Amino acid sequence: MALSTSSNFAKPDDAFRAVVEAHRGLNDEQCADLDAALVLILANHIGDLDVLREAIALAQRRMPAADQQQQQQQ
């Protein structure tokens, strides 16, 4: 199975809203815990290590480099 990067949701805005709403009222640490749990649950649901690795690589490419983050914080 290849990683799908196009929306598979009939209503993608509703899916995004559900994730945002799940974070409402949580502090930063709780949000990080929720994100980690959600990632692990969904990774298990996918059940394909190659797809998981591809998704990790894609997510890492979308992250700003550490030096860019430091410049933005200054």
C-alpha atoms as one frame of an Amber mdcrd trajectory, in Angstrom:
protein
   0.000   0.000   0.000   1.341   3.447  -0.898   0.888   6.535   1.240  -2.187
   8.490   0.174  -1.660  12.256   0.377  -4.951  13.334  -1.153  -7.972  13.801
   1.065  -9.962  10.655   1.721 -12.643  12.523   3.680 -15.985  13.416   2.171
 -15.870  16.523   4.381 -12.200  17.351   5.049 -13.077  20.525   6.954 -15.110
  18.456   9.411 -12.153  16.119   9.943  -9.846  19.072  10.580 -12.413  20.603
  12.934 -12.652  17.336  14.907  -8.889  17.341  15.489  -8.893  21.004  16.504
 -11.856  20.498  18.844 -10.110  17.548  20.516  -7.378  20.000  21.593  -9.739
  22.640  22.958  -9.090  23.387  26.620  -5.861  21.384  26.780  -2.524  22.845
  27.804   0.578  22.387  25.628   1.674  19.206  27.398  -1.788  17.666  27.121
  -1.932  18.607  23.425   1.419  16.913  22.824   0.204  13.800  24.677  -3.009
  13.734  22.639  -1.056  14.132  19.385   1.323  11.309  20.325  -1.531   8.990
  21.267  -3.428   9.823  18.083  -0.345   9.179  15.926   0.272   5.798  17.552
  -3.389   4.761  17.286  -3.579   5.731  13.613  -0.174   4.174  12.843  -1.419
   0.919  14.327  -4.612   1.206  12.264  -2.548   1.618   9.087  -0.452  -1.385
  10.053   2.095  -0.972   7.261   5.641  -0.078   8.295   6.615   1.136   4.808
   3.657   3.536   4.718   4.463   4.707   8.242   8.078   5.399   7.253   6.925
   7.290   4.165   4.548   9.380   6.279   7.309  10.134   8.799   9.655  11.244
   6.012   6.957  13.466   4.506   6.195  15.037   7.884   9.887  15.643   8.538
  10.321  17.373   5.172   7.455  19.701   6.052   9.087  20.745   9.332  11.209
  23.884   9.280  14.860  23.241   9.979  16.021  23.811  13.552  18.018  26.903
  12.570  14.950  28.416  10.884  12.898  27.838  14.045  15.537  29.577  16.166
  15.564  32.574  13.810  11.758  32.827  13.968  11.828  32.784  17.779  14.256
  35.733  17.925
